[in-house]
């Protein structure tokens, strides 16, 4: 428990103190946000607000993680470094996207091909390395089997299939969080709840590790480095909370694609190393709905030439329907909290059922 608390405390302090520094620096450099034409009337006042605040989240997350290992004298694990590496790689892709938007003074950064290539490189590197480095028990950071609450042994991708699956999952989650990042604090607050859930999931896996000193217990988990996974999730959660202090409405800074792509990759990575890939769909339900709204809007418009929603992603539909921005944000946070609680309930119910039936 101590490593988790240290990681969260350090990341929170760094995020709260470093973000205003970025606000000053980015404001002087003119790194301001461009606004989509469709919501100019609702968000005109936000034009010029500093963006690329995801840098603060990444720095705070790394500080929390490294400080924990320095203070407690533990060695970083392969699993923790792989997840952080994936997060950082996608953050770099997002940073380039944001930087191009700023330089060209438009709301379009990297073209689709360049962004997909960046996501592809990050995903493939993560996937290839995640099914290597077995520990003394032969457990690797990730598994080639599809997982829900734990690995589903009858559904195995194989090495090549897992790399393809990882790319689809990582690009999907990074884009889903990116779609959600359209209102002050919406993506950051939702991500913080999902990450808090994964602190609980990883900690419970640690407490019920199949390779514990006392031997395997009913319902135990075969996961490599669950404590370090919890440390990563705790550092990221606290970094989001600290950033939210400045990103809450009215936002002083936006996370930009730097933050949203990084956080999406982080969520995908956490789901794979904790063997909860399908459970993430429930825990991150708000992100899933936001992504689906974009897909449905495109499909319906191309087939019928009519719009299913007033605007996609979904949160803008309610804004154009007359809801105040803060109302949309808070209600989506409520839905995110419900999704997280439901996910935790399913996770615990599975463990309890396994523990009682053996």
C-alpha positions, 0 to 999 in steps of 0.5 A: 500500500505504501508505494501506491500512496507515495506515487499518488502523493508525488504525482499530485503535488507535481501536477498541481505545481507544474501545470501553472508553470506550463500555463505561463510558458505556453501562454507566452509562446502563443500555444493556444487552442483552436476551436471547431467551427461547429461550436464556435458560438458556444466555445469562442471564449476558449480560443487561445487557451493554452493547450498541450497540458498533457505534458504536465500529466506525463511529467507528474506520472513519471515523477510519481513512479520514479520517486516511489522506486527511489524513495522505497528502494525498489527496482522498476519492473518491466510491466510498469515501464512498458505501460509508461513507455506506451503512454509516453509514445502516444503522448509524443504523437499527440504533442506533434498533433497539437504543435502542428495545430498551433503552428498552422492556426487551425483545428487539424494537426497530423493527417490521419495517416501520420497519426495512425502510423504513430499509433501503429509503431507505439502499439506494435512495440508495446505488444511485441515486448509485452509477450516477452520477459517472463518472470521466474514463474513464466508469467509475461506482462501480457497474455496472448489470450483474450481476457474479461475478468481474467484470461479466457483460455479458449480464445487465444490470438497467438503472437501475431494475432495479439499484436494486431489485437493490441493495435486495434485496442490501443488505437481505439482507446486513444481515439475514444479518450481523444473524442471525449476531450471536448469540454473542460475537465470531461476527459480528465475527470473521467480518466481519473475515475477509471484509473482509480478503478484500476488501482483497486483492480491491480491491488486486489490482484496483488492481494490474491496473487497465485504466486504468493508466498503462502501458495495459490488461493481460490480465485487467485490471479496470474498477473505479472507485477500487480503492485507496480501496475497499481503504482502506475495507475495511482500516479496517473490518477493523481496526475489527472486530479492535479491537472483537473485543478486547472482544467476544470471549468473554466479551464486555464489549460487543455490537455490536448491530444498530448494528454488524451492520446496518452491516457487512452494508450495508458488505459489500453495498456492497463487492461492488457497487463491486468488481463481485463481487456473486455472489462475495460469496455464497462469501466470506461463506458463513457469513452466507449459511448463517445467513440460509438457516437462518432462512428454511428454519426458517420455511418448514418450520415453516409447512408441516409444523408441525415445526422443521428445526433446534432453533433458528435461526439455525444457530449456536443449533442446535449450542448447543442440541445441547450444543456449548460456545459457544466451540466453535461460534464457533471452528468457524464462524470456521474455516468463514468462513476456508475460504469466504474462501480459496475465494473468493480462489482463484476470484478469482485463478484467473479473473485467471490464466486471463484473463492466460494466454489473451490 
